Amino acid sequence: MTRGSQRERDRERAQARTKGGKNKEDGLTPEQRRERDAKALQEKTAKKAAQASGGSSSGGTEKSKK
């Protein structure tokens, strides 16, 4: 009997996870999806590069103060 309720809870959890996940049926063509993903990747790499260049200059000065 307890196993049945465990299955129900597992199903509910799985449904909750898939609701927040990526939706492949977003109405975009594969070409539009590629463009969107490429733009997101460029923004991500630019943000990471800016963070790396800003973080390394401030981190080096604090170490030399010790």
PyMOL commands that set and color helices and strands:
alter all, ss='L'
color gray80, all
select helices_A, chain A and resi 2-20+30-65
alter helices_A, ss='H'
color red, helices_A
deselect
rebuild
show_as cartoon
